[in-house]
Amino acid sequence: MSRTRAKPSGARAATRAAPGDCARHAARRATLDFERRRPYVPDAGPVQLEAHGVHLYAFGLQADADALRTWSANLASDEAARAARFVHAVHRDRYIVAHGVLRDLLSRHCGQKPHEIVFGTGVHGKPHLVHPGGTRLHFNLAHADDRALIAITGGASVGVDLERERTDADLLDVARRYFHGEEWTTLCRTPAAHFAAVFCAHWVAKEAVLKGAGTGLACPLDRFGVRFAADGLTAHVTTCDPTQIAPDWLVHMLPVAAGWRAAVALRDTGSSPRFVLPAASEPCATTADGELLE
């Protein structure tokens, strides 16, 4: 599609990384590899969250008949009923895997059996644990196509989002309608070759914040913005209404395969989060200072 936008100023365009572009940090950052971590394998062993820990689980949503039976057994009756209402089998199966895995993971963190975990919902529908087994667990689930991402933390709200870059829509028009003023300016300065990637990075960052805050679309997307750091790996929030979106949310872009963008949003406590990648059937990879390390 054709777009008309201002050209970037030379110095700034040359020195700033594209938001969410983790390629130049790949040597020291682990990648959320949805292919290598497929299929997710249930593990009866308990999982402990360290201080400021954020556990990230990336997995594919494909499953054979045996796996679907395993994940279906984890679901509550209302979830099973919802799964049965899907018209297309592929959407039903992805829902079963995503929510069956979520319950398995929460079970390992809180000590309850997967099917006995009880969810409540906030004012705008964000789920939370009703009886988290004496622990303070917060979680969020995102899925796109055949991939899913789950974040679990202790003591602090968290939001995640995962999206495939899109080129089949008029992204400039979407940005004009829904993005904050500073974000709009950034996109207008973005060369056409990078527009889809930069748009998607802003989109997942904003969605992660909305999901973390639990407001959903009750807070219009143009009422707050995300301002990326020079390296493109983190973003701070600017807000028009702190009662809906607080300005202390901090977004961390996650390293994923080309053509995808993923983000996790946390309240900025002044301490660097320690991301952990407990892979499906592999030892954990720990982190330092907010970096994903293998």
RANOR-V551712 format. One record per helix or strand. SS is the DSSP state (H for helix, E for strand). FROM is the first residue (numbers start at 1). TO is the last residue. If there is no record, write none. Layout:
<<SS & FROM & TO> <SS & FROM & TO>>
This chain:
<<H & 10 & 15> <H & 23 & 25> <E & 53 & 60> <H & 65 & 72> <H & 77 & 84> <H & 89 & 110> <H & 114 & 116> <E & 119 & 121> <E & 127 & 129> <E & 137 & 144> <E & 147 & 154> <E & 158 & 164> <H & 171 & 178> <H & 181 & 188> <H & 192 & 213> <H & 216 & 218> <H & 221 & 223> <E & 224 & 228> <E & 234 & 239> <E & 249 & 254> <E & 260 & 267> <E & 274 & 277> <E & 285 & 285> <E & 287 & 288> <E & 291 & 292>>
